[in-house]
Amino acid sequence: MSQLEVLAVASELYPLVKTGGLADVAGALPKALKPLGVRMRTLVPGYPAVLAGLQKAKTVKALGEVFGGPARLLSGVADGLEIFALDAPHLYDRPGGPYGGPDGKDFADNARRFAALGRVAASIGQGLVPRWRPQVVHAHDWQAGLTAAYLTYDGGPRPGVVFTIHNLAFQGQFDPRLLGDLGLPPQSFTPDGVEYYGDIGFLKAGVRLADRVTTVSPTYAAEICTPERGMGMDGLLHGRADRLSGILNGIDVETWNPAADPLIAAPYDAARLDARAANKAALQKRLGLTPEPDAPLFGVVSRLSWQKGLDLLLGALPLPMAEGAQLAVLGSGEPAVEQGFRDAAAAWPGRVACVFAYDEPLAHQIQAGADVLAVPSRFEPCGLTQLCALRYAAVPLVARVGGLADTVIDATPMSLASGAATGVQFAPVETPMLESAIRRTLELYRAPQTWRRLQLNGMATDVSWAQSARRYAQLYAGLLIEREA
């Protein structure tokens, strides 16, 4: 079987630039596909961090003016990944993150910044790169959504297009007066094109115009076709249900490996689970928590937002605190949620500790040291933190939504009796049900043999990309067969 050539298009790519799970997926999937005969090269914006981390960089093509300034396409490698970087200083060379400045506000020109990404991706799909042309273009989230639009309205032969929704809550809607500035023809501004409730819809364009649409878990794929979870796009998604599939994310099991993780205090595996206690002690020391080895330690590694249900956790916090539990929180997000956790740390010194930042080493240390990893999300397309928790024997306590429902087996009497349980689920996503789940979790924690079985079951769960990569490879191959028919 000949090698299948795929161009991925993403606004983040681990380890070069990351704000969330999209970067992890974009960084891990190419490696998982390689043994399956799929060569994936990834186009990312040329942020300063990307250009600084790009090795063996060379100019592939001078692009002239791209949406207001000169640009060029670079190629290089980083962490074993083959990368194209769109070097456009007027769009990407600025302080702040990928989407906004140090003040926390979105960049005013994000429409142009990410239209440029889609425009160049489409050009690569049409043969821009000498001696390389992808058979499939795989665009991720709203930032790459216009890729499918440019390929559609340019006319002529095009590669197959796959579009992945990582989070339907972020849709990329912009002023319709930008249509001409973004190089989109007037006929594209219709319900069958890029028009979305009177705006230009980047994510809508990807959903409507790609050949295949995927999202990151089977349950989320079903949820977003309903009015309750579809966020205004349920009609379109329901209408494309025959082109929509849910493929679970995985994690990079080499990066997330407690037996060989250089970021944690003590390595361990299923045969040396007792060595995990040293990581709990190290985490308590680092965060200033009371050094109590038997205190149930809950961890949170998350954006601090309404979506993640962390206001519900704040409301339920008196319950575990009264039971002698501890809480370690890592993340940043909505000011009100952050303040709530600051107040909790002040109310329970030595029992609640918070770090409001992005800190990759501390994320590993919480996974290795916490007894419980709490993910009470109101909706969750897939979630990666609970997959890491399974791998690291931190028992996940999760809401029964999206990918959380697909990846954690609730500790019911039946699943405990059959030896299948890996964590605790709750629904509906409300404070009383979360409190009930916390009570169940504490009861399980106080039954050491049962708790150890939960931990070992989690560690035995396949959270790698192996199965999902095969599904993506099959999707690409099936798309090509269909287009050639």
Order of alpha helices (4+ residues) and beta strands (2+ residues): beta-alpha-beta-alpha-beta-beta-beta-alpha-alpha-beta-alpha-beta-beta-beta-beta-alpha-beta-alpha-alpha-beta-alpha-beta-alpha-alpha-beta-alpha-beta-alpha-beta-alpha-beta-alpha-alpha-beta-alpha-alpha-alpha
